[in-house]
Amino acid sequence: MKLLRLAPENTKFGFMRLRRVSYPLSAVLSIIAVTMFFTVGMNFGIDFRGGTQVELRAKSGVADLASLRAKAEGLDLGPVEAQRVGAESDVTLRLDVQSGGAQGEQTAINKLRQTFGDTYEFRSVATVGPRVSGELVQSGTLGVVVAILAVLAYLWFRFEWQFAVGAIIGTMHDLLLTVGFFSVTQLEFNQTSIAAILTVVGYSLNETVIVLDRIREVMRKYKRLSTAEIVDMSVNAVLPRTIMTATTVFLALLALFFLGGHVIRSFSAAMIWGIFVATYSSIFICSPMLIYLGVRADAFDKGAEAEGETEPQQPAKAQV
């Protein structure tokens, strides 16, 4: 039985020829991400901004967002956001933090029940105070920062400094574009979004380490090839594995996005974006950095001599 292959074997694509396009493209996307983050900001969920979130389902027919919003704002509860989630009968109401502490929040919930209880089913009610939301913001930010620093430290000690610099730039590139994705799409940013960012960083690190390991291995064998040729050869060697991994993860995330419900939709959407960004950066951002940093195959001569390695026959050159 013939095995399924998503990429042909022994490809000789000249990936490094595209580095003159990939770097300007990434620069533009990064500028857009930073601009959107500081101008538009993130659509923080109740976890981070505090308040009350109520999920409703119409007992019959379709939920009328305009009517819901108008009636809720008439209850003197401050600004009310109404958003459809999933089916047309499902809607979420978000209220700002109410005065009076826990008693004020309970009063607001009772008003909503009295107003909408006859026509809507109350599926869930979540309340987060300002103090708790502030602690969640600090804890989430600290968790991301510590995780990123640990990843960068690992990369620095795992590879030669030129490889580490390329890996760090690729990882930070993925982190920046993922945060920008939340700003541009205005997906709700909550605790599951923090998990998505950390997962994207882990996936990016995995892809980067695999590509860099193969580049270092090829550099130790072929001394006479240019750095661009070596990088192209290495990326082509791991291309079938990269495509297979990205495809299987994408299919799983696609199922989560459409069938997993509103709670994990932001997580799955960010992960779908993240696997494409991580794959792109490992090939077109991290790897070309070795060329710009002047890495040459003879940098491993001493290590190869110490291990008693000999240079094998030169392969056919990749298109550069």
Backbone hydrogen bonds in HBPLUS format (Angstrom, degrees):
<---DONOR---> <-ACCEPTOR-->    atom                        ^
c    i                          cat <-CA-CA->   ^        H-A-AA   ^      H-
h    n   atom  resd res      DA  || num        DHA   H-A  angle D-A-AA Bond
n    s   type  num  typ     dist DA aas  dist angle  dist       angle   num
A0017-ARG N   A0014-GLY O   3.26 MM   3  5.77 155.2  2.32 110.9 117.9     1
A0018-LEU N   A0015-PHE O   2.97 MM   3  5.71 156.2  2.03 119.8 126.4     2
A0019-ARG N   A0016-MET O   3.30 MM   3  5.32 167.6  2.31 104.2 107.4     3
A0021-VAL N   A0018-LEU O   2.93 MM   3  5.32 153.9  1.99 110.4 119.1     4
A0022-SER N   A0018-LEU O   2.87 MM   4  6.14 161.4  1.90 157.5 163.7     5
A0023-TYR N   A0019-ARG O   3.31 MM   4  6.05 168.7  2.32 138.8 140.8     6
A0025-LEU N   A0021-VAL O   3.09 MM   4  6.19 159.8  2.13 149.5 155.9     7
A0026-SER N   A0022-SER O   2.90 MM   4  6.04 162.0  1.93 148.9 153.6     8
A0027-ALA N   A0023-TYR O   2.92 MM   4  6.09 151.8  2.00 148.0 156.3     9
A0028-VAL N   A0024-PRO O   2.97 MM   4  6.23 156.6  2.03 150.0 154.9    10
A0029-LEU N   A0025-LEU O   3.00 MM   4  6.29 164.8  2.02 152.5 156.5    11
A0030-SER N   A0026-SER O   2.86 MM   4  5.96 152.6  1.94 144.2 152.0    12
A0031-ILE N   A0027-ALA O   3.00 MM   4  6.20 156.2  2.06 145.4 151.4    13
A0032-ILE N   A0028-VAL O   2.99 MM   4  6.26 159.2  2.03 150.3 156.0    14
A0033-ALA N   A0029-LEU O   2.91 MM   4  6.12 156.1  1.97 144.4 151.2    15
A0034-VAL N   A0030-SER O   2.95 MM   4  6.20 164.3  1.98 153.2 156.3    16
A0035-THR N   A0031-ILE O   2.91 MM   4  6.02 164.3  1.93 149.6 154.7    17
A0036-MET N   A0032-ILE O   2.90 MM   4  6.01 165.6  1.92 152.4 156.3    18
A0037-PHE N   A0033-ALA O   2.99 MM   4  6.10 150.3  2.08 142.3 150.8    19
A0038-PHE N   A0034-VAL O   3.12 MM   4  6.36 157.2  2.17 151.6 155.7    20
A0039-THR N   A0035-THR O   2.92 MM   4  5.96 142.3  2.06 147.1 158.0    21
A0040-VAL N   A0036-MET O   2.88 MM   4  5.15 136.5  2.07 124.5 137.8    22
A0041-GLY N   A0036-MET O   2.90 MM   5  6.30 158.9  1.94 154.9 160.4    23
A0189-PHE N   A0043-ASN O   2.77 MM 146  5.69 163.8  1.79 140.1 143.7    24
A0045-GLY N   A0189-PHE O   2.91 MM 144  5.47 163.3  1.94 137.4 133.3    25
A0048-PHE N   A0045-GLY O   3.10 MM   3  5.82 142.3  2.25 116.9 124.1    26
A0049-ARG N   A0045-GLY O   3.17 MM   4  6.40 157.4  2.22 155.4 162.3    27
A0050-GLY N   A0046-ILE O   3.09 MM   4  4.92 146.1  2.21 125.4 129.4    28
A0051-GLY N   A0128-VAL O   2.73 MM  77  5.38 162.2  1.76 158.2 157.0    29
A0128-VAL N   A0051-GLY O   2.88 MM  77  5.38 165.3  1.90 160.6 165.5    30
A0052-THR N   A0095-LEU O   3.01 MM  43  5.07 156.8  2.07 132.5 139.7    31
A0095-LEU N   A0052-THR O   2.80 MM  43  5.07 164.3  1.82 153.7 158.9    32
A0053-GLN N   A0126-ALA O   2.78 MM  73  5.19 163.3  1.81 156.1 161.9    33
A0126-ALA N   A0053-GLN O   2.86 MM  73  5.19 163.8  1.89 154.3 159.7    34
A0054-VAL N   A0093-LEU O   2.84 MM  39  5.14 163.3  1.87 152.8 158.6    35
A0093-LEU N   A0054-VAL O   2.81 MM  39  5.14 166.6  1.83 155.4 158.8    36
A0055-GLU N   A0124-SER O   2.96 MM  69  5.27 165.1  1.98 148.4 153.3    37
A0123-ARG N   A0055-GLU O   2.83 MM  68  5.42 147.9  1.93 151.6 159.7    38
A0056-LEU N   A0091-VAL O   2.78 MM  35  5.32 173.4  1.79 170.2 171.8    39
A0091-VAL N   A0056-LEU O   2.98 MM  35  5.32 163.5  2.01 147.3 149.5    40
A0057-ARG N   A0121-GLU O   2.97 MM  64  5.07 138.5  2.15 135.3 147.3    41
A0121-GLU N   A0057-ARG O   2.75 MM  64  5.07 172.4  1.76 147.9 149.2    42
A0058-ALA N   A0089-SER O   2.82 MM  31  5.05 161.3  1.86 143.7 147.6    43
A0059-LYS N   A0119-THR O   3.03 MM  60  5.74 176.3  2.03 146.3 146.8    44
A0063-ALA N   A0088-GLU O   3.12 MM  25  6.29 160.2  2.16 133.3 138.8    45
A0068-LEU N   A0064-ASP O   2.98 MM   4  6.14 161.8  2.02 152.2 157.9    46
A0069-ARG N   A0065-LEU O   2.88 MM   4  6.06 169.1  1.89 157.4 159.9    47
A0070-ALA N   A0066-ALA O   2.99 MM   4  6.13 164.4  2.02 148.2 152.9    48
A0071-LYS N   A0067-SER O   2.98 MM   4  6.10 168.7  1.99 152.7 155.7    49
A0072-ALA N   A0068-LEU O   2.94 MM   4  6.04 160.3  1.98 150.3 156.4    50
A0073-GLU N   A0069-ARG O   2.96 MM   4  6.08 162.3  1.99 151.2 155.7    51
A0074-GLY N   A0070-ALA O   3.12 MM   4  6.25 134.0  2.34 136.1 148.1    52
A0074-GLY N   A0071-LYS O   3.20 MM   3  5.06 128.6  2.48  90.1 103.8    53
A0075-LEU N   A0072-ALA O   3.11 MM   3  5.40 162.7  2.14 108.9 113.8    54
A0081-GLU N   A0094-ARG O   3.05 MM  13  5.06 165.3  2.08 143.4 147.9    55
A0094-ARG N   A0081-GLU O   2.88 MM  13  5.06 149.8  1.97 141.8 150.2    56
A0083-GLN N   A0092-THR O   2.97 MM   9  5.23 154.3  2.04 145.0 153.4    57
A0092-THR N   A0083-GLN O   2.75 MM   9  5.23 157.0  1.80 149.2 157.0    58
A0085-VAL N   A0090-ASP O   3.26 MM   5  5.61 158.9  2.30 117.3 123.5    59
A0090-ASP N   A0087-ALA O   3.12 MM   3  5.45 162.8  2.15 110.5 116.0    60
A0104-GLY N   A0100-GLY O   3.41 MM   4  4.48 153.8  2.49  94.1  97.1    61
A0105-GLU N   A0101-GLY O   3.10 MM   4  6.46 154.0  2.17 150.0 157.4    62
A0106-GLN N   A0102-ALA O   2.99 MM   4  6.21 159.5  2.04 148.4 153.6    63
A0107-THR N   A0103-GLN O   2.98 MM   4  6.18 151.7  2.06 143.7 151.6    64
A0108-ALA N   A0104-GLY O   3.07 MM   4  6.30 154.1  2.14 144.0 150.2    65
A0109-ILE N   A0105-GLU O   3.07 MM   4  6.38 155.9  2.13 147.9 154.1    66
A0110-ASN N   A0106-GLN O   2.96 MM   4  6.21 157.3  2.02 148.1 154.2    67
A0111-LYS N   A0107-THR O   3.03 MM   4  6.30 151.1  2.11 145.7 153.2    68
A0112-LEU N   A0108-ALA O   3.10 MM   4  6.40 154.9  2.16 145.9 152.4    69
A0113-ARG N   A0109-ILE O   2.95 MM   4  6.26 157.6  2.00 150.6 156.8    70
A0114-GLN N   A0110-ASN O   2.97 MM   4  6.18 158.1  2.02 148.0 153.6    71
A0115-THR N   A0111-LYS O   3.02 MM   4  6.18 147.9  2.13 143.4 151.9    72
A0116-PHE N   A0112-LEU O   2.85 MM   4  5.91 169.7  1.86 158.3 160.8    73
A0117-GLY N   A0113-ARG O   2.83 MM   4  4.78 133.0  2.05 132.6 137.7    74
A0120-TYR N   A0116-PHE O   2.85 MM   4  5.59 144.8  1.97 163.7 172.2    75
A0133-SER N   A0129-GLY O   3.03 MM   4  6.24 165.2  2.05 156.1 160.5    76
A0134-GLY N   A0130-PRO O   2.97 MM   4  6.06 153.7  2.04 141.5 148.4    77
A0135-GLU N   A0131-ARG O   3.06 MM   4  6.33 153.8  2.13 145.5 152.3    78
A0136-LEU N   A0132-VAL O   2.95 MM   4  6.23 149.6  2.04 147.6 156.4    79
A0137-VAL N   A0133-SER O   2.98 MM   4  6.27 152.9  2.05 147.3 154.0    80
A0138-GLN N   A0134-GLY O   3.10 MM   4  6.38 163.8  2.13 148.3 151.9    81
A0139-SER N   A0135-GLU O   2.87 MM   4  6.03 164.5  1.90 149.3 154.2    82
A0140-GLY N   A0136-LEU O   2.80 MM   4  5.82 163.5  1.82 148.1 153.3    83
A0141-THR N   A0137-VAL O   2.96 MM   4  6.04 165.4  1.98 148.9 153.2    84
A0142-LEU N   A0138-GLN O   2.92 MM   4  6.02 163.5  1.95 147.9 153.1    85
A0143-GLY N   A0139-SER O   2.86 MM   4  6.00 156.5  1.91 146.4 153.2    86
A0144-VAL N   A0140-GLY O   3.05 MM   4  6.30 159.4  2.10 149.2 153.7    87
A0145-VAL N   A0141-THR O   2.98 MM   4  6.18 168.5  1.99 154.9 158.2    88
A0146-VAL N   A0142-LEU O   2.91 MM   4  6.03 170.8  1.92 155.3 157.8    89
A0147-ALA N   A0143-GLY O   3.04 MM   4  6.10 160.3  2.08 143.5 149.4    90
A0148-ILE N   A0144-VAL O   2.93 MM   4  6.12 161.2  1.97 152.4 157.4    91
A0149-LEU N   A0145-VAL O   2.94 MM   4  6.16 162.6  1.97 152.9 157.7    92
A0150-ALA N   A0146-VAL O   2.96 MM   4  6.16 155.3  2.02 147.4 154.2    93
A0151-VAL N   A0147-ALA O   2.97 MM   4  6.23 155.3  2.03 147.3 154.0    94
A0152-LEU N   A0148-ILE O   2.90 MM   4  6.16 163.0  1.93 153.8 158.2    95
A0153-ALA N   A0149-LEU O   2.91 MM   4  6.09 155.9  1.97 147.0 153.5    96
A0154-TYR N   A0150-ALA O   3.00 MM   4  6.21 156.5  2.06 145.0 151.2    97
A0155-LEU N   A0151-VAL O   2.97 MM   4  6.26 162.0  2.00 153.4 157.7    98
A0156-TRP N   A0152-LEU O   2.99 MM   4  6.16 153.8  2.06 146.1 153.0    99
A0157-PHE N   A0153-ALA O   3.18 MM   4  6.42 156.4  2.24 149.5 154.1   100
A0158-ARG N   A0154-TYR O   2.85 MM   4  5.84 136.0  2.05 146.6 159.9   101
A0159-PHE N   A0155-LEU O   3.30 MM   4  6.23 155.9  2.37 147.0 148.1   102
A0163-PHE N   A0160-GLU O   2.99 MM   3  5.39 115.9  2.41 109.3 124.5   103
A0164-ALA N   A0160-GLU O   2.89 MM   4  6.14 160.0  1.93 156.9 163.6   104
A0165-VAL N   A0161-TRP O   2.87 MM   4  6.07 155.9  1.93 148.8 154.1   105
A0166-GLY N   A0162-GLN O   3.16 MM   4  6.41 165.6  2.19 147.4 150.5   106
A0167-ALA N   A0163-PHE O   2.93 MM   4  6.18 158.2  1.97 151.0 157.4   107
A0168-ILE N   A0164-ALA O   2.82 MM   4  6.00 157.5  1.87 150.5 156.7   108
A0169-ILE N   A0165-VAL O   2.95 MM   4  6.15 164.0  1.98 152.8 156.9   109
A0170-GLY N   A0166-GLY O   3.00 MM   4  6.18 159.0  2.04 145.4 151.4   110
A0171-THR N   A0167-ALA O   2.92 MM   4  6.11 158.4  1.96 148.1 153.8   111
A0172-MET N   A0168-ILE O   2.93 MM   4  6.11 168.0  1.95 155.3 158.3   112
A0173-HIS N   A0169-ILE O   2.91 MM   4  5.98 148.2  2.02 142.7 152.1   113
A0174-ASP N   A0170-GLY O   3.09 MM   4  6.37 153.7  2.16 144.9 150.4   114
A0175-LEU N   A0171-THR O   3.03 MM   4  6.33 158.7  2.08 149.2 155.2   115
A0176-LEU N   A0172-MET O   2.92 MM   4  6.05 165.0  1.95 150.6 154.3   116
A0177-LEU N   A0173-HIS O   3.05 MM   4  6.24 165.0  2.07 149.8 153.7   117
A0178-THR N   A0174-ASP O   2.98 MM   4  6.07 144.8  2.10 142.7 152.2   118
A0179-VAL N   A0175-LEU O   3.06 MM   4  6.31 161.4  2.10 151.5 155.7   119
A0180-GLY N   A0176-LEU O   2.92 MM   4  6.14 157.0  1.97 145.8 153.2   120
A0181-PHE N   A0177-LEU O   2.88 MM   4  6.00 137.4  2.06 132.5 143.5   121
A0182-PHE N   A0178-THR O   3.30 MM   4  6.70 148.6  2.41 143.7 149.5   122
A0183-SER N   A0179-VAL O   3.19 MM   4  6.58 150.1  2.29 144.1 152.6   123
A0184-VAL N   A0180-GLY O   2.86 MM   4  6.08 160.4  1.90 156.5 160.9   124
A0185-THR N   A0181-PHE O   3.01 MM   4  6.00 169.9  2.02 149.3 152.7   125
A0186-GLN N   A0182-PHE O   2.92 MM   4  5.40 131.7  2.16 128.7 140.2   126
A0193-SER N   A0190-ASN O   3.04 MM   3  5.22 132.6  2.27 100.1 113.3   127
A0194-ILE N   A0191-GLN O   3.17 MM   3  5.20 125.5  2.49  95.6 108.6   128
A0195-ALA N   A0191-GLN O   3.27 MM   4  6.69 155.7  2.34 144.4 150.1   129
A0196-ALA N   A0192-THR O   2.94 MM   4  6.24 144.2  2.07 137.9 148.1   130
A0197-ILE N   A0193-SER O   2.97 MM   4  6.26 155.8  2.03 149.6 154.4   131
A0198-LEU N   A0194-ILE O   3.09 MM   4  6.39 165.8  2.11 154.1 157.2   132
A0199-THR N   A0195-ALA O   2.92 MM   4  6.07 150.9  2.01 144.1 152.7   133
A0200-VAL N   A0196-ALA O   2.88 MM   4  6.09 155.8  1.94 149.8 156.1   134
A0201-VAL N   A0197-ILE O   3.00 MM   4  6.26 156.8  2.05 148.1 154.4   135
A0202-GLY N   A0198-LEU O   3.00 MM   4  6.24 154.8  2.06 143.0 149.7   136
A0203-TYR N   A0199-THR O   2.86 MM   4  6.13 158.2  1.91 150.4 156.3   137
A0204-SER N   A0200-VAL O   2.82 MM   4  5.99 161.4  1.85 150.7 156.2   138
A0205-LEU N   A0201-VAL O   2.89 MM   4  6.09 156.5  1.95 146.2 152.7   139
A0206-ASN N   A0202-GLY O   3.00 MM   4  6.23 155.6  2.06 145.4 151.9   140
A0207-GLU N   A0203-TYR O   3.03 MM   4  6.34 165.6  2.05 155.2 157.6   141
A0208-THR N   A0204-SER O   2.92 MM   4  6.06 161.2  1.95 150.9 156.7   142
A0209-VAL N   A0205-LEU O   2.92 MM   4  6.03 167.2  1.94 153.6 156.4   143
A0210-ILE N   A0206-ASN O   3.19 MM   4  6.35 160.4  2.23 147.8 152.7   144
A0211-VAL N   A0207-GLU O   3.16 MM   4  6.39 166.1  2.18 150.4 153.7   145
A0212-LEU N   A0208-THR O   2.91 MM   4  6.08 170.8  1.92 158.1 161.1   146
A0213-ASP N   A0209-VAL O   2.88 MM   4  5.87 156.0  1.94 145.4 152.1   147
A0214-ARG N   A0210-ILE O   3.18 MM   4  6.37 156.8  2.23 143.8 149.3   148
A0215-ILE N   A0211-VAL O   2.97 MM   4  6.27 155.8  2.03 149.1 156.5   149
A0216-ARG N   A0212-LEU O   2.93 MM   4  6.13 164.9  1.95 152.6 155.9   150
A0217-GLU N   A0213-ASP O   3.00 MM   4  6.18 152.5  2.08 142.5 150.3   151
A0218-VAL N   A0214-ARG O   2.94 MM   4  6.16 162.8  1.97 152.8 156.5   152
A0219-MET N   A0215-ILE O   2.91 MM   4  6.08 157.0  1.96 150.6 157.4   153
A0220-ARG N   A0216-ARG O   3.21 MM   4  6.38 144.4  2.35 140.3 147.8   154
A0221-LYS N   A0218-VAL O   3.02 MM   3  5.19 143.2  2.16 102.4 113.5   155
A0222-TYR N   A0218-VAL O   2.99 MM   4  6.14 166.7  2.01 167.2 168.9   156
A0230-ILE N   A0226-SER O   3.00 MM   4  6.29 157.1  2.05 151.4 158.0   157
A0231-VAL N   A0227-THR O   2.90 MM   4  6.12 162.3  1.93 153.6 158.2   158
A0232-ASP N   A0228-ALA O   2.98 MM   4  6.14 163.4  2.01 146.9 151.7   159
A0233-MET N   A0229-GLU O   2.95 MM   4  6.11 160.1  1.99 145.9 151.5   160
A0234-SER N   A0230-ILE O   2.94 MM   4  6.15 156.2  2.00 148.4 154.9   161
A0235-VAL N   A0231-VAL O   2.91 MM   4  6.11 168.0  1.92 158.1 160.7   162
A0236-ASN N   A0232-ASP O   2.99 MM   4  6.09 163.0  2.02 150.3 155.2   163
A0237-ALA N   A0233-MET O   3.07 MM   4  6.21 141.0  2.22 136.5 146.9   164
A0237-ALA N   A0234-SER O   3.11 MM   3  5.04 121.3  2.47  91.8 106.7   165
A0238-VAL N   A0234-SER O   3.20 MM   4  6.56 147.8  2.31 148.7 155.6   166
A0239-LEU N   A0235-VAL O   2.99 MM   4  5.91 112.7  2.46 139.0 155.8   167
A0242-THR N   A0238-VAL O   2.95 MM   4  6.16 158.9  1.99 157.0 164.0   168
A0243-ILE N   A0239-LEU O   2.94 MM   4  6.11 166.7  1.95 161.0 163.1   169
A0244-MET N   A0240-PRO O   3.03 MM   4  6.12 162.2  2.06 146.4 151.6   170
A0245-THR N   A0241-ARG O   2.98 MM   4  6.10 164.7  2.00 150.2 154.3   171
A0246-ALA N   A0242-THR O   3.00 MM   4  6.11 171.6  2.00 151.9 154.6   172
A0247-THR N   A0243-ILE O   2.95 MM   4  5.98 156.3  2.00 146.0 152.8   173
A0248-THR N   A0244-MET O   3.09 MM   4  6.24 167.2  2.11 150.5 153.3   174
A0249-VAL N   A0245-THR O   3.08 MM   4  6.23 166.5  2.09 154.3 158.3   175
A0250-PHE N   A0246-ALA O   2.91 MM   4  5.94 154.7  1.98 141.5 149.3   176
A0251-LEU N   A0247-THR O   3.00 MM   4  6.22 159.6  2.05 150.9 155.1   177
A0252-ALA N   A0248-THR O   3.18 MM   4  6.41 157.9  2.24 144.5 150.1   178
A0253-LEU N   A0249-VAL O   2.96 MM   4  6.19 159.8  2.00 152.3 158.0   179
A0254-LEU N   A0250-PHE O   2.82 MM   4  5.99 147.0  1.93 147.4 157.2   180
A0255-ALA N   A0251-LEU O   3.20 MM   4  6.44 152.8  2.28 142.5 147.9   181
A0256-LEU N   A0252-ALA O   3.15 MM   4  6.49 153.3  2.22 141.9 149.4   182
A0257-PHE N   A0253-LEU O   2.82 MM   4  6.05 153.8  1.89 149.3 156.3   183
A0258-PHE N   A0254-LEU O   3.18 MM   4  6.40 162.8  2.21 149.6 152.3   184
A0259-LEU N   A0255-ALA O   2.85 MM   4  5.66 149.0  1.95 146.0 155.2   185
A0260-GLY N   A0256-LEU O   2.75 MM   4  4.44 137.9  1.92 122.6 128.8   186
A0265-ARG N   A0262-HIS O   3.33 MM   3  5.10 163.9  2.36 100.0 104.6   187
A0268-SER N   A0264-ILE O   2.99 MM   4  6.22 169.6  2.00 155.9 157.4   188
A0269-ALA N   A0265-ARG O   2.93 MM   4  6.02 159.4  1.97 149.9 156.1   189
A0270-ALA N   A0266-SER O   3.03 MM   4  6.05 161.8  2.06 141.7 146.8   190
A0271-MET N   A0267-PHE O   2.99 MM   4  6.19 151.1  2.08 146.2 154.8   191
A0272-ILE N   A0268-SER O   2.94 MM   4  6.13 153.0  2.01 145.6 152.2   192
A0273-TRP N   A0269-ALA O   3.09 MM   4  6.37 164.1  2.12 149.9 153.7   193
A0274-GLY N   A0270-ALA O   2.80 MM   4  5.92 149.3  1.89 138.7 148.8   194
A0275-ILE N   A0271-MET O   2.95 MM   4  6.16 151.6  2.03 154.0 156.9   195
A0277-VAL N   A0273-TRP O   3.06 MM   4  6.31 162.8  2.10 152.7 158.2   196
A0278-ALA N   A0274-GLY O   2.80 MM   4  5.86 163.5  1.83 151.3 156.0   197
A0279-THR N   A0275-ILE O   3.10 MM   4  6.06 158.5  2.15 135.3 141.2   198
A0280-TYR N   A0276-PHE O   2.95 MM   4  6.04 161.2  1.99 146.2 152.1   199
A0281-SER N   A0277-VAL O   2.86 MM   4  6.02 162.2  1.89 151.0 155.8   200
A0282-SER N   A0278-ALA O   3.08 MM   4  6.16 155.8  2.14 144.7 150.5   201
A0284-PHE N   A0280-TYR O   2.79 MM   4  5.81 172.0  1.79 163.6 165.7   202
A0285-ILE N   A0281-SER O   2.97 MM   4  4.58 146.3  2.09 119.2 124.5   203
A0286-CYS N   A0281-SER O   2.76 MM   5  5.96 170.5  1.77 167.7 168.6   204
A0289-MET N   A0286-CYS O   3.15 MM   3  5.41 134.5  2.37 103.0 115.5   205
A0290-LEU N   A0287-SER O   3.13 MM   3  5.82 152.2  2.21 118.7 124.6   206
A0291-ILE N   A0288-PRO O   2.93 MM   3  5.32 134.4  2.14 107.5 119.6   207
A0292-TYR N   A0288-PRO O   3.30 MM   4  6.77 156.1  2.36 150.4 156.2   208
A0293-LEU N   A0289-MET O   2.90 MM   4  6.08 140.3  2.06 145.5 156.7   209
A0295-VAL N   A0290-LEU O   3.05 MM   5  5.47 164.9  2.07 168.9 167.0   210
A0294-GLY N   A0291-ILE O   3.15 MM   3  5.27 159.3  2.19 103.8 109.6   211
A0299-ALA N   A0296-ARG O   3.09 MM   3  5.70 163.1  2.12 115.6 120.5   212
A0300-PHE N   A0297-ALA O   3.23 MM   3  6.14 174.2  2.23 124.6 126.3   213
A0301-ASP N   A0298-ASP O   3.15 MM   3  5.04 166.4  2.17 107.3 108.5   214
A0304-ALA N   A0300-PHE O   2.86 MM   4  6.05 157.3  1.91 154.9 161.9   215
A0305-GLU N   A0301-ASP O   2.86 MM   4  6.07 157.4  1.91 151.4 157.2   216
A0306-ALA N   A0302-LYS O   2.99 MM   4  6.16 155.4  2.06 145.6 152.2   217
A0307-GLU N   A0303-GLY O   3.14 MM   4  6.34 140.7  2.30 138.2 147.9   218
A0309-GLU N   A0304-ALA O   2.93 MM   5  5.20 168.9  1.94 152.5 151.5   219
A0308-GLY N   A0305-GLU O   3.11 MM   3  4.92 152.0  2.19  95.8 104.5   220
